[in-house]
Amino acid sequence: MEKEKKGKTAIAALIMNRRNEVLIVNRGDEWTIPTGNMKEKDNFDPRKTLRREMKEELPGIKRLEITDVLDSFVRNKSSPKKKAKFIWIFSCFLQRGEIMGYNEGEAVFWIRRSQALELPDLDELAYQAIKDDLKRRPELDQGEGGLDNGERSPAEEFSKDRDCPEKQSSIF
């Protein structure tokens, strides 16, 4: 049996499409970006972990380009049962394929980064990654694509009809 280093290192992917929208996924009561844990079979390489996790969690991906490392940090958990994690956040571009669902949650949606930041139940990890990317590349939120002003995103429609508890700071 393969020994895994689960709970020590994780990855998160801020995935953009050709319309300059970011992929958000619903995990329980929150919207987030796709994440995963590093395993020994990844040779402790965060890029290999990213590729493996995205293929497992997001059916339909044909080609995903890793464009940048947005951030890396240690996340300390307040609960004594949860270990601190080292987290790598990657910026990615979906070159080919159509995401057909999310194997670890209820729904996936493409949304403008600025609109994602307005979602009341966007988790802390996704909020910070999107906010940082928007500061680095504001031009990607300009022009064509995304929703028009005033139009509700699919994520907002999905969330408004749910009885979601208050936003929690838990990442995984």
Secondary structure, DSSP 4 states (H G I P E B T S, - for coil): -----TTTEEEEEEEE-TTSPEEEEEETTEEE--EEE--GGGTT-HHHHHHHHHHHHSTTEEEEEEEEEEEEEEE--SSTTSPPEEEEEEEEEEEEE-----TTSS-EEEE-HHHHTT-TTB-HHHHHHHHHHHHH-GGGGSSSSSPPTTPPPHHHHHHHTS-PPPP-----
